[in-house]
């Protein structure tokens, strides 16, 4: 197994007006290609305000569209994180595992990520540097 990190620094805010073949920013095309080429995704994230950071949600927005041609279609995805708090990043993981989040992302439609092991959340709290 090889893990290839992907930085989200250059991914612009989601813009539906640009979400069409030939119109997407280069950074978005790189993101979509990296997701499509991966056998699975491992998302490592901090927790901000009880959920994932806006930068990560933005990347998910770009990668999940268009719904019927999403590179996330059938892709196994795991979310992990840790914090110095007792709950680790449990709320961020739970926010992404909620059925309503996946319904918004088109979970019921073809092109949605596969939610294998849904509900299996592991917590690592009180992490020390």
C-alpha positions in Angstrom: 0.0 0.0 0.0 1.2 3.5 -0.9 -0.2 6.7 0.7 0.2 9.7 -1.5 -0.6 13.0 0.3 -2.6 15.6 -1.7 -2.4 19.2 -0.5 -5.6 21.3 -0.9 -3.9 24.7 -0.8 -4.6 25.5 -4.4 -8.1 24.2 -4.7 -10.4 27.3 -5.1 -13.8 27.7 -3.6 -16.5 25.6 -5.3 -18.1 27.5 -8.2 -20.9 25.6 -10.0 -20.4 28.0 -13.0 -16.9 26.6 -13.5 -17.8 22.9 -12.8 -17.9 21.7 -16.4 -15.4 19.9 -18.6 -12.9 22.4 -20.0 -13.9 25.1 -17.4 -12.6 23.7 -14.1 -9.5 25.2 -12.6 -6.3 23.2 -13.0 -6.1 22.5 -9.3 -9.5 21.0 -9.4 -8.7 18.8 -12.3 -5.6 17.6 -10.4 -7.8 16.8 -7.3 -10.4 14.9 -9.4 -7.6 12.9 -11.2 -5.9 12.0 -7.9 -9.2 10.8 -6.4 -10.0 8.9 -9.6 -6.6 7.2 -9.6 -6.7 6.2 -6.0 -7.9 2.8 -4.9 -9.3 4.4 -1.7 -9.1 7.7 0.2 -7.7 8.3 3.7 -8.7 11.7 4.9 -6.7 13.1 7.8 -8.3 16.1 9.3 -8.5 18.4 12.3 -11.8 19.3 13.7 -13.1 22.8 13.5 -16.4 23.9 15.1 -17.6 20.3 15.4 -17.0 19.4 11.8 -14.3 19.2 9.1 -12.5 22.4 8.0 -14.1 24.4 5.2 -11.1 23.7 3.0 -11.8 19.9 3.2 -15.5 20.3 2.7 -14.8 22.5 -0.3 -12.6 19.7 -1.8 -15.3 17.2 -1.2 -17.8 19.5 -3.0 -15.6 19.6 -6.1 -14.8 15.9 -6.0 -18.4 14.8 -5.6 -19.7 16.6 -8.6 -21.1 16.0 -11.1 -23.0 13.3 -9.2 -23.2 10.7 -12.0 -19.5 11.2 -13.0 -18.0 11.8 -9.6 -14.5 10.2 -9.1 -15.8 9.4 -5.6 -18.2 6.9 -7.1 -17.9 3.6 -5.2 -14.6 4.8 -3.7 -13.9 3.5 -0.1 -13.2 6.5 2.2 -11.9 6.6 5.7 -11.7 9.8 7.8 -9.1 10.0 10.7 -7.9 12.7 13.0 -6.7 13.3 16.5 -6.7 16.2 19.0 -5.7 17.0 22.5 -9.4 16.8 23.6 -11.1 13.8 25.0 -13.2 13.0 21.9 -10.4 13.3 19.4 -11.9 14.4 16.1 -15.0 12.3 16.6 -17.5 15.1 15.8 -15.8 15.8 12.5 -15.9 12.1 11.6 -19.5 11.8 12.7 -20.4 14.9 10.8 -19.2 13.3 7.6 -20.8 9.9 8.4 -24.3 11.3 9.0 -26.8 10.1 6.5 -28.0 13.6 5.8 -24.5 14.7 4.7 -24.3 11.8 2.2 -27.8 12.5 1.0 -26.7 16.0 0.2 -23.6 14.7 -1.6 -25.8 12.3 -3.6 -25.2 9.1 -1.6 -28.5 7.6 -2.9 -27.4 8.3 -6.5 -24.8 6.7 -8.6 -21.5 8.5 -8.3 -21.5 8.7 -4.5 -18.7 7.4 -2.2 -19.1 3.9 -0.8 -19.7 4.0 2.9 -18.3 0.6 3.8 -18.1 0.2 7.6 -20.4 3.2 8.1 -20.8 3.8 11.8 -17.5 2.3 12.7 -15.8 5.3 14.4 -12.5 4.9 16.3 -11.5 7.7 18.6 -8.0 8.7 19.8 -8.3 11.5 22.3 -5.8 13.4 24.4 -3.0 13.1 21.9 0.4 14.2 22.9 3.0 15.7 20.6 
